[in-house]
Amino acid sequence: RAGRVGMKEGGVRGGNSAAAGGFPSTRHNAAREIWVAARSGGYHFRYADGRWRNTRDGEELFSALARYIGEQAGEPVRLG
């Protein structure tokens, strides 16, 4: 099933997928980060060296999003 993602008022991006059960993320302008909420936890990504990277382990944003969505959907997901 295809999901939809769109920016809402206040910088909150909502991912809507019936399989994944929704997937909120927030653009946090003051901290210059993207915050992602997944069932497995909350994650912060900061832009550095041309890529958005997880502030904990350096994982690239789109790779992480594919993993988080796949975990929630119960099947592999490839973004891009």
TORBARO-533200 format. One record per residue: residue in three letters; x, y, z of N, C-alpha, C in turn. Coordinates in steps of 0.05 Angstrom, whole numbers. Layout:
N
['ALA', [X, Y, Z], [X, Y, Z], [X, Y, Z]]
...
This chain:
80
['ARG', [17, -24, 0], [0, 0, 0], [17, 25, 0]]
['ALA', [10, 44, -16], [25, 69, -17], [17, 87, 6]]
['GLY', [36, 100, 18], [30, 119, 39], [34, 147, 30]]
['ARG', [24, 166, 45], [27, 194, 38], [43, 208, 60]]
['VAL', [58, 228, 52], [73, 244, 72], [69, 273, 64]]
['GLY', [63, 290, 84], [58, 318, 79], [66, 335, 102]]
['MET', [74, 360, 97], [81, 379, 119], [56, 392, 129]]
['LYS', [53, 391, 155], [30, 404, 169], [39, 430, 182]]
['GLU', [20, 445, 191], [26, 470, 205], [44, 465, 229]]
['GLY', [64, 482, 233], [82, 480, 256], [107, 462, 250]]
['GLY', [110, 453, 224], [133, 438, 217], [131, 408, 223]]
['VAL', [107, 398, 228], [104, 370, 234], [98, 355, 208]]
['ARG', [114, 335, 201], [109, 320, 177], [96, 294, 186]]
['GLY', [73, 288, 174], [59, 263, 182], [61, 243, 159]]
['GLY', [70, 220, 166], [70, 198, 146], [45, 181, 151]]
['ASN', [30, 176, 130], [5, 162, 133], [7, 136, 116]]
['SER', [10, 114, 129], [10, 88, 116], [-6, 69, 133]]
['ALA', [-26, 56, 121], [-42, 38, 137], [-25, 16, 149]]
['ALA', [-6, 6, 134], [11, -15, 145], [29, -6, 167]]
['ALA', [40, 19, 165], [59, 29, 185], [44, 42, 208]]
['GLY', [19, 49, 205], [4, 61, 227], [11, 90, 232]]
['GLY', [21, 105, 213], [28, 133, 216], [57, 136, 225]]
['PHE', [69, 158, 218], [97, 162, 224], [104, 191, 226]]
['PRO', [103, 203, 250], [108, 232, 253], [137, 239, 253]]
['SER', [144, 261, 241], [171, 273, 244], [167, 303, 246]]
['THR', [187, 316, 257], [186, 345, 262], [211, 359, 252]]
['ARG', [207, 380, 238], [230, 397, 231], [233, 417, 253]]
['HIS', [256, 416, 268], [260, 433, 291], [280, 454, 283]]
['ASN', [270, 478, 274], [287, 499, 264], [307, 510, 284]]
['ALA', [299, 513, 309], [317, 524, 329], [342, 506, 333]]
['ALA', [338, 480, 334], [360, 462, 338], [373, 453, 311]]
['ARG', [360, 461, 289], [370, 453, 262], [372, 423, 260]]
['GLU', [350, 410, 268], [349, 381, 268], [322, 372, 258]]
['ILE', [321, 347, 249], [296, 333, 243], [292, 313, 265]]
['TRP', [269, 313, 278], [263, 294, 299], [243, 273, 288]]
['VAL', [249, 248, 293], [231, 227, 283], [222, 210, 306]]
['ALA', [196, 204, 307], [185, 187, 328], [177, 160, 315]]
['ALA', [188, 139, 325], [181, 112, 315], [174, 95, 339]]
['ARG', [162, 72, 335], [156, 54, 357], [181, 46, 372]]
['SER', [203, 45, 359], [229, 37, 371], [241, 60, 387]]
['GLY', [231, 85, 385], [242, 107, 400], [241, 133, 385]]
['GLY', [254, 153, 397], [256, 180, 384], [284, 184, 374]]
['TYR', [287, 197, 351], [313, 200, 339], [316, 229, 329]]
['HIS', [340, 239, 331], [346, 266, 322], [367, 264, 299]]
['PHE', [362, 279, 278], [381, 280, 255], [390, 308, 251]]
['ARG', [416, 311, 246], [428, 337, 241], [443, 336, 215]]
['TYR', [441, 358, 200], [454, 360, 173], [483, 366, 177]]
['ALA', [500, 349, 165], [529, 353, 166], [541, 339, 141]]
['ASP', [560, 352, 130], [575, 340, 107], [557, 331, 84]]
['GLY', [535, 347, 79], [518, 341, 57], [497, 320, 62]]
['ARG', [494, 311, 87], [474, 290, 93], [462, 294, 120]]
['TRP', [437, 285, 123], [424, 285, 149], [432, 260, 164]]
['ARG', [444, 262, 187], [455, 240, 202], [443, 238, 230]]
['ASN', [439, 214, 240], [429, 209, 267], [450, 220, 287]]
['THR', [442, 235, 306], [461, 247, 325], [473, 226, 344]]
['ARG', [461, 203, 346], [471, 182, 364], [492, 164, 350]]
['ASP', [485, 154, 326], [503, 135, 314], [512, 142, 285]]
['GLY', [503, 165, 275], [512, 174, 248], [497, 161, 225]]
['GLU', [477, 145, 230], [462, 132, 208], [448, 154, 191]]
['GLU', [448, 150, 165], [436, 169, 146], [406, 168, 148]]
['LEU', [393, 191, 146], [364, 194, 150], [347, 175, 134]]
['PHE', [351, 174, 108], [333, 157, 91], [337, 128, 96]]
['SER', [361, 120, 102], [366, 92, 109], [352, 85, 135]]
['ALA', [353, 104, 155], [340, 100, 180], [310, 99, 177]]
['LEU', [299, 118, 161], [270, 119, 157], [260, 93, 144]]
['ALA', [274, 82, 125], [266, 57, 112], [265, 35, 133]]
['ARG', [285, 34, 151], [286, 14, 172], [263, 17, 191]]
['TYR', [258, 42, 201], [237, 47, 220], [210, 40, 208]]
['ILE', [204, 48, 184], [179, 43, 171], [176, 13, 166]]
['GLY', [197, 0, 157], [196, -29, 153], [191, -44, 179]]
['GLU', [203, -35, 201], [198, -48, 227], [169, -45, 235]]
['GLN', [157, -22, 230], [129, -17, 238], [110, -31, 219]]
['ALA', [117, -33, 193], [100, -46, 174], [102, -76, 174]]
['GLY', [124, -86, 185], [129, -115, 186], [138, -126, 159]]
['GLU', [149, -109, 142], [160, -118, 117], [181, -98, 107]]
['PRO', [200, -107, 91], [221, -89, 82], [210, -65, 66]]
['VAL', [223, -42, 69], [215, -18, 55], [241, -6, 43]]
['ARG', [239, 3, 18], [261, 16, 5], [252, 43, -4]]
['LEU', [265, 64, 5], [259, 91, -3], [276, 100, -26]]
['GLY', [264, 116, -44], [281, 128, -65], [274, 120, -92]]
